[in-house]
Amino acid sequence: NLWQVVSILCKGCVVSPRTAAEGKPTTGGTVVVTGKYDRKITVPGLLIRQIKGPGPLQSDQPFINGLYMSSRARFFLEVLSGKVYGTESPYLTTAQVESLLERLMVIGKRKMNEMRDLAHEISDDMNMQSECARLDSIIGALMATHDTRLSSNTAIARQKGEPYDEKRIQLFQLL
């Protein structure tokens, strides 16, 4: 009943940064939403951290009972908007973002460009122009249209034209 509880306590909020990227709470049980003001709500086994930010945008999807799910473009901008301070941080490192984007490349270049275009559209509303520039350069590097230095091993391999599936390699090693 996780999402029903969050929707009751945070009606009108957007499931965002890291929670939207991963689709679940952190390992420590934190769910992050964006709403009108900052607050923390503790319920048994769960910490809901509401961070101040714009409400639902046109690109965000209705989720459950007045709760919205962040669009891909929005959550990538938001996870790049702060400093990572540990496992419960709502933000991701640049290497983590690169890895997520590299795995997302399976949707194709057209869809990636659509996401990048949407990020450009919403970055002004969210006051995240610098995050949009970072996202744009990472996507460009993965598509081999920008010469940006990457830090994730899988992203670097894709940039060189030699992509590989890191999880599949781990499975083969286990076998």
Contact map, one row per residue, 1 for C-alpha under 8 A:
1111100000000000000000000000000000000000000000000000000000000000000000000000000000000000000000000000000000000000000000000000000000000000000000000000000000000000000000000000000
1111110000000000000000000000000000000000000000000000000000000000000000000000000000000000000000000000000000000000000000000000000000000000000000000000000000000000000000000000000
1111111000000000000000000000000000000000000000000000000000000001000000000000000000000000000000000000000000000000000000000000000000000000000000000000000000000000000000000000000
1111111100000000000000000000000000000000000000000000000000000001100000000000000000000000000000000000000000000000000000000000000000000000000000000000000000000000000000000000000
1111111110000000000000000000000000000000000000000000000000000000000000000000000000000000000000000000000000000000000000000000000000000000000000000000000000000000000000000000000
0111111111100000000000000000000000000000000000010000000000000000001000000000000000000000000000000000000000000000000000000000000000000000000000000000000000000000000000000000000
0011111111110000000000000000000000000000000000000000000000000001111000000000000000000000000000000000000000000000000000000000000000000000000000000000000000000000000000000000000
0001111111100000000000000000000000000000000000000000000000000000100000000000000000000000000000000000000000000000000000000000000000000000000000000000000000000000000000000000000
0000111111100000000000000000000000000000000000000000000000000000000000000000000000000000000000000000000000000000000000000000000000000000000000000000000000000000000000000000000
0000011111111000000000000000000010100000000000000000000000000000001000000000000000000000000000000000000000000000000000000000000000000000000000000000000000000000000000000000000
0000011111111000000000000000000000000000000000000000000000000000111000000000000000000000000000000000000000000000000000000000000000000000000000000000000000000000000000000000000
0000001001111100000000000000000000100000000000000000001100000000011100000000000000000000000000000000000000000000000000000000000000000000000000000000000000000000000000000000000
0000000001111110000000000000000011110000000000000000001100000000011100000000000000000000000000000000000000000000000000000000000000000000000000000000000000000000000000000000000
0000000000011111000000000000000011100000000000000000001100010000001111000000000000000000000000000000000000000000000000000000000000000000000000000000000000000000000000000000000
0000000000001111101100000000001111000000000000000000000000000000001111000000000000000000000000000000000000000000000000000000000000000000000000000000000000000000000000000000000
0000000000000111111110000000000111000000000000000000000000000000000011000110010000000000000000000000000000000000000000000000000000000000000000000000000000000000000000000000000
0000000000000011111110000000000110000000000000000000000000000000000001000111011000000000011000000000000000000000000000000000000000000000000000000000000000000000000000000000000
0000000000000001111111000000000100000000000000000000000000000000000000000010001000000000111100000000000000000000000000000000000000000000000000000000000000000000000000000000000
0000000000000011111111111100001110000000000000000000000000000000000000000000000000000000010000000000000000000000000000000000000000000000000000000000000000000000000000000000000
0000000000000011111111110000000000000000000000000000000000000000000011000010000000000000000000000000000000000000000000000000000000000000000000000000000000000000000000000000000
0000000000000001111111100000000000000000000000000000000000000000000000010011000000000000000000000000000000000000000000000000000000000000000000000000000000000000000000000000000
0000000000000000011111111000000000000000000000000000000000000000000000000000000000000000000000000000000000000000000000000000000000000000000000000000000000000000000000000000000
0000000000000000001111111000000000000000000000000000000000000000000000000000000000000000000000000000000000000000000000000000000000000000000000000000000000000000000000000000000
0000000000000000001101111100001000000000000000000000000000000000000000000000000000000000000000000000000000000000000000000000000000000000000000000000000000000000000000000000000
0000000000000000001001111111111100000000000000000000000000000000000000000000000000000000000000000000000000000000000000000000000000000000000000000000000000000000000000000000000
0000000000000000001000011111111000000000000000000000000000000000000000000000000000000011000000000000000000000000000000000000000000000000000000000000000000000000000000000000000
0000000000000000000000001111110000000000000000000000000000000000000000000000000000000011000000000000000000000000000000000000000000000000000000000000000000000000000000000000000
0000000000000000000000001111110000000000000000000000000000000000000000000000000000000011000000000000000000000000000000000000000000000000000000000000000000000000000000000000000
0000000000000000000000001111111000000000000011100000000000000000000000000000000000000000000000000000000000000000000000000000000000000000000000000000000000000000000000000000000
0000000000000000000000001111111100000000000001111000000000000000000000000000000000000001000000000000000000000000000000000000000000000000000000000000000000000000000000000000000
0000000000000010001000011100111110000000000001111000000000000000000000000000000000000000000000000000000000000000000000000000000000000000000000000000000000000000000000000000000
0000000000000011111000001000011111000000000000011110000000000000000000000000000000000000010000000000000000000000000000000000000000000000000000000000000000000000000000000000000
0000000001001111101000000000001111100000000000011110000000000000000000000000000000000000000000000000000000000000000000000000000000000000000000000000000000000000000000000000000
0000000000001111000000000000000111110000000000000111111000000000000000000000000000000000000000000000000000000000000000000000000000000000000000000000000000000000000000000000000
0000000001011100000000000000000011111100000000000111111000000000000000000000000000000000000000000000000000000000000000000000000000000000000000000000000000000000000000000000000
0000000000001000000000000000000001111100000000000011111000000000000000000000000000000000000000000000000000000000000000000000000000000000000000000000000000000000000000000000000
0000000000000000000000000000000000111110000000000111100000000000000000000000000000000000000000000000000000000000000000000000000000000000000000000000000000000000000000000000000
0000000000000000000000000000000000111111000000001111000000000000000000000000000000000000000000000000000000000000000000000000000000000000000000000000000000000000000000000000000
0000000000000000000000000000000000001111100000001110000000000000000000000000000000000000000000000000000000000000000000000000000000000000000000000000000000000000000000000000000
0000000000000000000000000000000000000111110000111100000000000000000000000000000000000000000000000000000000000000000000000000000000000000000000000000000000000000000000000000000
0000000000000000000000000000000000000011111000111000000000000000000000000000000000000000000000000000000000000000000000000000000000000000000000000000000000000000000000000000000
0000000000000000000000000000000000000001111101110000000000000000000000000000000000000000000000000000000000000000000000000000000000000000000000000000000000000000000000000000000
0000000000000000000000000000000000000000111111100000000000000000000000000000000000000000000000000000000000000000000000000000000000000000000000000000000000000000000000000000000
0000000000000000000000000000000000000000011111000000000000000000000000000000000000000000000000000000000000000000000000000000000000000000000000000000000000000000000000000000000
0000000000000000000000000000100000000000001111100000000000000000000000000000000000000000000000000000000000000000000000000000000000000000000000000000000000000000000000000000000
0000000000000000000000000000111000000000011111110000000000000000000000000000000000000000000000000000000000000000000000000000000000000000000000000000000000000000000000000000000
0000000000000000000000000000111000000001111011111000000000000000000000000000000000000000000000000000000000000000000000000000000000000000000000000000000000000000000000000000000
0000010000000000000000000000011110000001110001111100000000000000000000000000000000000000000000000000000000000000000000000000000000000000000000000000000000000000000000000000000
0000000000000000000000000000011110000111100000111110000000000000000000000000000000000000000000000000000000000000000000000000000000000000000000000000000000000000000000000000000
0000000000000000000000000000000111101111000000011111000000000000000000000000000000000000000000000000000000000000000000000000000000000000000000000000000000000000000000000000000
0000000000000000000000000000000111111110000000001111100000000000000000000000000000000000000000000000000000000000000000000000000000000000000000000000000000000000000000000000000
0000000000000000000000000000000001111100000000000111110000000000000000000000000000000000000000000000000000000000000000000000000000000000000000000000000000000000000000000000000
0000000000000000000000000000000001111000000000000011111000000000000000000000000000000000000000000000000000000000000000000000010000000000000000000000000000000000000000000000000
0000000000000000000000000000000001110000000000000001111110000000000000000000000000000000000000000000000000000000000000000000110000000000000000000000000000000000000000000000000
0000000000011100000000000000000001110000000000000000111110000000000000000000000000000000000000000000000000000000000000000000000000000000000000000000000000000000000000000000000
0000000000011100000000000000000000000000000000000000011111110000000101000000000000000000000000000000000000000000000000000000000000000000000000000000000000000000000000000000000
0000000000000000000000000000000000000000000000000000011111110000000000000000000000000000000000000000000000000000000000000000000000000000000000000000000000000000000000000000000
0000000000000000000000000000000000000000000000000000000111111000000000000000000000000000000000000000000000000000000000000000000000000000000000000000000000000000000000000000000
0000000000000000000000000000000000000000000000000000000111111000000001100000000000000000000000000000000000000000000000000000000000000000000000000000000000000000000000000000000
0000000000000100000000000000000000000000000000000000000111111100000111100000000000000000000000000000000000000000000000000000000000000000000000000000000000000000000000000000000
0000000000000000000000000000000000000000000000000000000001111110000111100000000000000000000000000000000000000000000000000000000000000000000000000000000000000000000000000000000
0000000000000000000000000000000000000000000000000000000000011111011110000000000000000000000000000000000000000000000000000000000000000000000000000000000000000000000000000000000
0000000000000000000000000000000000000000000000000000000000001111111110000000000000000000000000000000000000000000000000000000000000000000000000000000000000000000000000000000000
0011001000000000000000000000000000000000000000000000000000000111111100000000000000000000000000000000000000000000000000000000000000000000000000000000000000000000000000000000000
0001001100100000000000000000000000000000000000000000000000000011111000000000000000000000000000000000000000000000000000000000000000000000000000000000000000000000000000000000000
0000001000111000000000000000000000000000000000000000000000000111111100000000000000000000000000000000000000000000000000000000000000000000000000000000000000000000000000000000000
0000011001111110000000000000000000000000000000000000000000000111111110000000000000000000000000000000000000000000000000000000000000000000000000000000000000000000000000000000000
0000000000011110000000000000000000000000000000000000000100011111011111000000000000000000000000000000000000000000000000000000000000000000000000000000000000000000000000000000000
0000000000000111000100000000000000000000000000000000000000011110001111100000000000000000000000000000000000000000000000000000000000000000000000000000000000000000000000000000000
0000000000000111100100000000000000000000000000000000000100111000000111110110000000000000000000000000000000000000000000000000000000000000000000000000000000000000000000000000000
0000000000000000000000000000000000000000000000000000000000111000000011111110000000000000000000000000000000000000000000000000000000000000000000000000000000000000000000000000000
0000000000000000000010000000000000000000000000000000000000000000000001111111000000000000000000000000000000000000001000000000000000000000000000000000000000000000000000000000000
0000000000000000000000000000000000000000000000000000000000000000000000111111100000000000000000000000000000000000001101100000000000000000000000000000000000000000000000000000000
0000000000000001100000000000000000000000000000000000000000000000000001111111110000000000000000000000000000000000000000100100000000000000000000000000000000000000000000000000000
0000000000000001110110000000000000000000000000000000000000000000000001111111111000000000000000000000000000000000000000000000000000000000000000000000000000000000000000000000000
0000000000000000100010000000000000000000000000000000000000000000000000011111111100000000000000001000000000000000000000000000000000000010000000000000000000000000000000000000000
0000000000000000000000000000000000000000000000000000000000000000000000001111111110000000000000000000000000000000000000100010000100110010000000000000000000000000000000000000000
0000000000000001100000000000000000000000000000000000000000000000000000000111111111000000001000000000000000000000000000000000000000100000000000000000000000000000000000000000000
0000000000000000110000000000000000000000000000000000000000000000000000000011111111000000011100001000000000000000000000000000000000000000000000000000000000000000000000000000000
0000000000000000000000000000000000000000000000000000000000000000000000000001111111100000001111001000000000000000000000000000000000100000000000000000000000000000000000000000000
0000000000000000000000000000000000000000000000000000000000000000000000000000111111100000001000000000000000000000000000000000000100100000000000000000000000000000000000000000000
0000000000000000000000000000000000000000000000000000000000000000000000000000011111110000001000000000000000000000000000000000000000000000000000000000000000000000000000000000000
0000000000000000000000000000000000000000000000000000000000000000000000000000000111111000001110000000000000000000000000000000000000000000000000000000000000000000000000000000000
0000000000000000000000000000000000000000000000000000000000000000000000000000000001111100111110000000000000000000000000000000000000000000000000000000000000000000000000000000000
0000000000000000000000000000000000000000000000000000000000000000000000000000000000111111100000000000000000000000000000000000000000000000000000000000000000000000000000000000000
0000000000000000000000000000000000000000000000000000000000000000000000000000000000011111100000000000000000000000000000000000000000000000000000000000000000000000000000000000000
0000000000000000000000000111000000000000000000000000000000000000000000000000000000001111100000000000000000000000000000000000000000000000000000000000000000000000000000000000000
0000000000000000000000000111010000000000000000000000000000000000000000000000000000001111110000000000000000000000000000000000000000000000000000000000000000000000000000000000000
0000000000000000010000000000000000000000000000000000000000000000000000000000000000011111111100000000000000000000000000000000000000000000000000000000000000000000000000000000000
0000000000000000111000000000000100000000000000000000000000000000000000000000001000010001111100000000000000000000000000000000000000000000000000000000000000000000000000000000000
0000000000000000110000000000000000000000000000000000000000000000000000000000011111110000111110000000000000000000000000000000000000000000000000000000000000000000000000000000000
0000000000000000010000000000000000000000000000000000000000000000000000000000001100110000111111011000000000000000000000000000000000000000000000000000000000000000000000000000000
0000000000000000000000000000000000000000000000000000000000000000000000000000000100110000001111111000000000000000000000000000000000000000000000000000000000000000000000000000000
0000000000000000000000000000000000000000000000000000000000000000000000000000000100000000000111111100000000000000000000000000000000000000000000000000001000000000000000000000000
0000000000000000000000000000000000000000000000000000000000000000000000000000000000000000000011111110000000000000000000000000000000000000000000000000011100000000000000000000000
0000000000000000000000000000000000000000000000000000000000000000000000000000000000000000000111111111000000000000000000000000000000000000000000000000000100000000000000000000000
0000000000000000000000000000000000000000000000000000000000000000000000000001001100000000000111111111100000000000000000000000000000000000000000000000000000000000000000000000000
0000000000000000000000000000000000000000000000000000000000000000000000000000000000000000000001111111110000000000000000000000000000000000010000000000011100100000000000000000000
0000000000000000000000000000000000000000000000000000000000000000000000000000000000000000000000111111111000000000000000000000000000000000000000000000000101100000000000000000000
0000000000000000000000000000000000000000000000000000000000000000000000000000000000000000000000011111111100000000000000000000000000000000000000000000000000000000000000000000000
0000000000000000000000000000000000000000000000000000000000000000000000000000000000000000000000001111111110000000000000000000000000000000001000000000000000000000000000000000000
0000000000000000000000000000000000000000000000000000000000000000000000000000000000000000000000000111111110000000000000000000000000000000000001000000000001100100000000000000000
0000000000000000000000000000000000000000000000000000000000000000000000000000000000000000000000000011111111000000000000000000000000000000000000000000000000000000000000000000000
0000000000000000000000000000000000000000000000000000000000000000000000000000000000000000000000000001111111100000000000000000000000000000000000000000000000000000000000000000000
0000000000000000000000000000000000000000000000000000000000000000000000000000000000000000000000000000111111111001000000000000000000000000000000000000000000000000000000000000000
0000000000000000000000000000000000000000000000000000000000000000000000000000000000000000000000000000001111110000000000000000000000000000000000000000000000000000000000000000000
0000000000000000000000000000000000000000000000000000000000000000000000000000000000000000000000000000000111111011000000000000000000000000000000000000000000000000000000000000000
0000000000000000000000000000000000000000000000000000000000000000000000000000000000000000000000000000000011111111000000000000000000000000000000000000000000000000000000000000000
0000000000000000000000000000000000000000000000000000000000000000000000000000000000000000000000000000000010111111100000000000000000000000000000100000000000000000000000000000000
0000000000000000000000000000000000000000000000000000000000000000000000000000000000000000000000000000000000011111110000000000000000000000000000000000000000000000000000000000000
0000000000000000000000000000000000000000000000000000000000000000000000000000000000000000000000000000000000111111111000000000000000000000000000000000000000000000000000000000000
0000000000000000000000000000000000000000000000000000000000000000000000000000000000000000000000000000000010111111111100000000000000000000001000000000000000000000000000000000000
0000000000000000000000000000000000000000000000000000000000000000000000000000000000000000000000000000000000001111111110000000000000000000000000000000000000000000000000000000000
0000000000000000000000000000000000000000000000000000000000000000000000000000000000000000000000000000000000000111111111000000000000000000000000000000000000000000000000000000000
0000000000000000000000000000000000000000000000000000000000000000000000011000000000000000000000000000000000000011111111100000000000000000000000000000000000000000000000000000000
0000000000000000000000000000000000000000000000000000000000000000000000001000000000000000000000000000000000000001111111110000000000000011001000000000000000000000000000000000000
0000000000000000000000000000000000000000000000000000000000000000000000000000000000000000000000000000000000000000111111111000000000000000000000000000000000000000000000000000000
0000000000000000000000000000000000000000000000000000000000000000000000001000000000000000000000000000000000000000011111111100000000000000000000000000000000000000000000000000000
0000000000000000000000000000000000000000000000000000000000000000000000001100100000000000000000000000000000000000001111111110000000010000000000000000000000000000000000000000000
0000000000000000000000000000000000000000000000000000000000000000000000000000000000000000000000000000000000000000000111111111000010010000000000000000000000000000000000000000000
0000000000000000000000000000000000000000000000000000000000000000000000000000000000000000000000000000000000000000000011111111100000000000000000000000000000000000000000000000000
0000000000000000000000000000000000000000000000000000000000000000000000000100000000000000000000000000000000000000000001111111110000000000000000000000000000000000000000000000000
0000000000000000000000000000000000000000000000000000000000000000000000000000100000000000000000000000000000000000000000111111111110110000000000000000000000000000000000000000000
0000000000000000000000000000000000000000000000000000000000000000000000000000000000000000000000000000000000000000000000011111111110000000000000000000000000000000000000000000000
0000000000000000000000000000000000000000000000000000010000000000000000000000000000000000000000000000000000000000000000001111111100000000000000000000000000000000000000000000000
0000000000000000000000000000000000000000000000000000110000000000000000000000000000000000000000000000000000000000000000000111111100000000000000000000000000000000000000000000000
0000000000000000000000000000000000000000000000000000000000000000000000000000000000000000000000000000000000000000000000000011111110000000000000000000000000000000000000000000000
0000000000000000000000000000000000000000000000000000000000000000000000000000100010000000000000000000000000000000000000000011111111110000000000000000000000000000000000000000000
0000000000000000000000000000000000000000000000000000000000000000000000000000000000000000000000000000000000000000000000010011001111111000000000000000000000000000000000000000000
0000000000000000000000000000000000000000000000000000000000000000000000000000000000000000000000000000000000000000000000000000000111111100000000000000000000000000000000000000000
0000000000000000000000000000000000000000000000000000000000000000000000000000110110000000000000000000000000000000000000000010000111111110000000000000000000000000000000000000000
0000000000000000000000000000000000000000000000000000000000000000000000000000100000000000000000000000000000000000000000110010000111111111000000000000000000000000000000000000000
0000000000000000000000000000000000000000000000000000000000000000000000000000000000000000000000000000000000000000000000000000000011111111100000000000000000000000000000000000000
0000000000000000000000000000000000000000000000000000000000000000000000000000000000000000000000000000000000000000000000000000000001111111110000000000000000000000000000000000000
0000000000000000000000000000000000000000000000000000000000000000000000000001100000000000000000000000000000000000000100000000000000111111111000000000000000000000000000000000000
0000000000000000000000000000000000000000000000000000000000000000000000000000000000000000000000000000000000000000000100000000000000011111111100000000000000000000000000000000000
0000000000000000000000000000000000000000000000000000000000000000000000000000000000000000000000000000000000000000000000000000000000001111111110000101000000000000000000000000000
0000000000000000000000000000000000000000000000000000000000000000000000000000000000000000000000000100000000000000000000000000000000000111111111000001010000000000000000000000000
0000000000000000000000000000000000000000000000000000000000000000000000000000000000000000000000000000100000000001000100000000000000000011111111100000000000000000000000000000000
0000000000000000000000000000000000000000000000000000000000000000000000000000000000000000000000000000000000000000000000000000000000000001111111111111000000000000000000000000000
0000000000000000000000000000000000000000000000000000000000000000000000000000000000000000000000000000000000000000000000000000000000000000111111111111110000000010000000000000000
0000000000000000000000000000000000000000000000000000000000000000000000000000000000000000000000000000010000000000000000000000000000000000011111111000000000110110000000000000000
0000000000000000000000000000000000000000000000000000000000000000000000000000000000000000000000000000000000001000000000000000000000000000001111111100000000000010000000000000000
0000000000000000000000000000000000000000000000000000000000000000000000000000000000000000000000000000000000000000000000000000000000000000000111111110000000000011000000000000000
0000000000000000000000000000000000000000000000000000000000000000000000000000000000000000000000000000000000000000000000000000000000000000000111111110000000000000000000000000000
0000000000000000000000000000000000000000000000000000000000000000000000000000000000000000000000000000000000000000000000000000000000000000100110111111000000000000000000000000000
0000000000000000000000000000000000000000000000000000000000000000000000000000000000000000000000000000000000000000000000000000000000000000000110011111100000000000000000000000000
0000000000000000000000000000000000000000000000000000000000000000000000000000000000000000000000000000000000000000000000000000000000000000110110000111110000000000000000000000000
0000000000000000000000000000000000000000000000000000000000000000000000000000000000000000000000000000000000000000000000000000000000000000000010000011111000000000000000000000000
0000000000000000000000000000000000000000000000000000000000000000000000000000000000000000000000100100000000000000000000000000000000000000010010000001111100110000000000000000000
0000000000000000000000000000000000000000000000000000000000000000000000000000000000000000000001100100000000000000000000000000000000000000000000000000111110110000000000000000000
0000000000000000000000000000000000000000000000000000000000000000000000000000000000000000000000110110000000000000000000000000000000000000000000000000011111110000000000000000000
0000000000000000000000000000000000000000000000000000000000000000000000000000000000000000000000000000000000000000000000000000000000000000000000000000001111111000000000000000000
0000000000000000000000000000000000000000000000000000000000000000000000000000000000000000000000000010010000000000000000000000000000000000000000000000000111111100001111000000000
0000000000000000000000000000000000000000000000000000000000000000000000000000000000000000000000000110010000000000000000000000000000000000000001000000011111111110001000000000000
0000000000000000000000000000000000000000000000000000000000000000000000000000000000000000000000000000000000000000000000000000000000000000000001000000011111111111000000000000000
0000000000000000000000000000000000000000000000000000000000000000000000000000000000000000000000000000000000000000000000000000000000000000000000000000000011111111111100000000000
0000000000000000000000000000000000000000000000000000000000000000000000000000000000000000000000000000010000000000000000000000000000000000000001000000000001111111111100000000000
0000000000000000000000000000000000000000000000000000000000000000000000000000000000000000000000000000000000000000000000000000000000000000000011110000000000111111111000000000000
0000000000000000000000000000000000000000000000000000000000000000000000000000000000000000000000000000000000000000000000000000000000000000000000010000000000011111111000000000000
0000000000000000000000000000000000000000000000000000000000000000000000000000000000000000000000000000000000000000000000000000000000000000000000000000000000001111111000000000000
0000000000000000000000000000000000000000000000000000000000000000000000000000000000000000000000000000000000000000000000000000000000000000000000000000000000001111111100000000000
0000000000000000000000000000000000000000000000000000000000000000000000000000000000000000000000000000000000000000000000000000000000000000000000000000000001101111111110000000000
0000000000000000000000000000000000000000000000000000000000000000000000000000000000000000000000000000000000000000000000000000000000000000000000000000000001001100011111000000000
0000000000000000000000000000000000000000000000000000000000000000000000000000000000000000000000000000000000000000000000000000000000000000000000000000000001000000001111111000000
0000000000000000000000000000000000000000000000000000000000000000000000000000000000000000000000000000000000000000000000000000000000000000000000000000000001000000000111111100000
0000000000000000000000000000000000000000000000000000000000000000000000000000000000000000000000000000000000000000000000000000000000000000000000000000000000000000000011111110000
0000000000000000000000000000000000000000000000000000000000000000000000000000000000000000000000000000000000000000000000000000000000000000000000000000000000000000000011111111000
0000000000000000000000000000000000000000000000000000000000000000000000000000000000000000000000000000000000000000000000000000000000000000000000000000000000000000000011111111100
0000000000000000000000000000000000000000000000000000000000000000000000000000000000000000000000000000000000000000000000000000000000000000000000000000000000000000000001111111110
0000000000000000000000000000000000000000000000000000000000000000000000000000000000000000000000000000000000000000000000000000000000000000000000000000000000000000000000111111111
0000000000000000000000000000000000000000000000000000000000000000000000000000000000000000000000000000000000000000000000000000000000000000000000000000000000000000000000011111111
0000000000000000000000000000000000000000000000000000000000000000000000000000000000000000000000000000000000000000000000000000000000000000000000000000000000000000000000001111111
0000000000000000000000000000000000000000000000000000000000000000000000000000000000000000000000000000000000000000000000000000000000000000000000000000000000000000000000000111111
0000000000000000000000000000000000000000000000000000000000000000000000000000000000000000000000000000000000000000000000000000000000000000000000000000000000000000000000000011111
